[in-house]
Amino acid sequence: MVFDVFNETPLDKATYDGWVEQSINRTIANRLQDVGDELVMANRLGIPYLTESQFESELLSKVGVEGNASATTPISFLDANFPFLTLDNPELVVRLRSDNAEMLGRF
């Protein structure tokens, strides 16, 4: 379907609705391709996949990805600083770090 951008005649409703639906579908397909590419890159680099989108994070966590589970677990970037664990004692932090050196090796 080709549209003349210089034609000021409004589109009929059926043509406009088809254009809107096609535009939405193309946008979704492009974003999913980008997410897939970013996820592959994160997996190859061995790093977590960060996203600002709660929807993408939840979607990817339901799909499951083969490979390095820790590198491919999607993380909602907006929740990255959410205090899910409060460590007020510096000695506890040092002990956790030294007792779990392998697990915390990336930090």
N, C-alpha and C positions, 0 to 999 in steps of 0.2 A: 504494500500500500504506500503510495507516495502522496505527500501533502505539499501544496504550494504555499510557502510561508508568506508570500506577498499577496495572496488572495485574502481579502478581508471578509469574504462571505463566511458566515458561521457554518460549522459542520452540522449535519443533521444528527439527532440524538444517537441513533444506532452506530453511525461512524465514529462519533466522539466516544461513546462507551467502549467500542472495540479498541480504539486508540489508547484509552486510559487503561484498560485491562492488559493490553500488550505491553504498555510502558511499565506497569507494576510488575508483571511477570519477568520482564527483562531485567529490571532493577533487582529483584529477588535472586534471579539466576546469577547475575554479576556478583552480588554480595556473597552468595554461597561459594562461588568459584574463588573469590578473594579469601574467604575464611579457610577454604580447603588448602589454598597455597600457603597461607600463613601457618596453618597447623602442620603442614609438611615441613616447613622451615623450622618451626619450633622443635619438632621431633628430631630433625637432623642435627640441630644445635644442642639438643638435650636440655632444653629449657621449657618452663611452663608456658602455655599459651595464655596470654592476657587479652581480655576484651573489655571494652567499656559497656558492652551490651549484656544485660542480664538475660535477655532472650537467647542470645547466642551461647552464653555460658551454660544455660539450662539445656538447650537443644543438644549441644555437643556432649554434655555429660550423660545424656540419655542414649546417644548413638553408640558410644564406646569406640575406641580407636586401638588398632593393633600396634604393638611396639612398646616403647618405653612408657609405662603408665604414668610415671611422675612427670615426664616431659610433655605428655599429651593431655593431661588433665586440664580442662579449661578453667580459668580463674576469672571471675568478674573483677575487672580492674577497680571498679568503684567500691568493691567490698575489700580490697586488698589491705586497707588500714583498719578494718573493723576489728575491735579488740576482743577476739574470741578467746584469748588466753591472757590473763593479767599476771604479769610477773613484776611484782613490786620489790622483790628482794634480789639485789645484785648477785649475792652468793648463789642463789638458786639458778639464776641465768648462767653463771659460770659452770655450775655443776651439770646442768642440763646440756650445755655445750660440750663439756669434756666427756660426759657419759655417752653422748650420742654423736660423736665426732663424724662417723661415716655418714649418718643420716643428714647431718647439718653441714656437710662438707662444701656445699655450694654457697654458703653464706659468709 
